[in-house]
């Protein structure tokens, strides 16, 4: 303060002395300061300028992925909010997982996801839409089969029955998974018990209406008990129904099944011997040096 006696004085300004300031009004403002000297009130003024703070007026979410499959996690890589402010400038805010709410990976359909962000202590929100779709159903079908384990028995004598015990097949599916299946006799075709030599047998397996095939080989060997017609001429061996008949035998009569197991031993009758057999199949009948294979039917 300059006084009339050419001296100066200072007064500290306190909030109570000031009026006319409006912090919410942008622009130049004249602020009044009132003070008192020796009981006389005086006033003076000074100017201030309140500048407008840029405020968000629009926000756009930029994100790379908006389509998802059930169970997927929300992908925010590269996601950002482009903010237009009141002073005609723009700003960008990187989207982080903590800013996002409202996404449910198990709910099919369009979802509105909310993004919350803060500028100068003020929280704002904006949204964007994503779509969660059902997972595509991929049909898995059987493509092929292979004999992964041959049956334990792959060599036979003439007349023996096919035995596939121990055999296994592997089924390969379109998704490259596999399944092992036990080989059954009704899967196998092409076996001829009377045909000597190597035989290629076919395995057929049906999955969901589709029949797949594979092969394996067996060997049928000649029956080493067979004899010539001249040697067997004196003894007559044959079968009818479930009965084996041996005529003109001079030694005990031995009956073997197709696996070579003896199932009967009967003393010979020089004229005619009948032996009752309880099961159908191929049998080998021996008496002395004579042997013959017979078939028992019902």
Secondary structure by P-SEA (a helix, b strand, c coil): ccccccbbbbbbbccccccccccccccbbbbbbbbbcccbbbbbbbbbbbbbcccccbbbbbbcccccccccccccccbbbbbbccccbbbbbbbccccccccccccccbbbbbbbbbcccbbbbbbbbbbbbccbbbbbbbccccccccccccccccccccccccbbbbbbcccccbbbbbbccccccccccccccbbbbbbbbbcccccccccbbbbbbcccccccccccccccccccccbbbbcccccbbbbbcccccccbbbbbcccbbbbbbccccbbbbbcccbbbbbbbcc
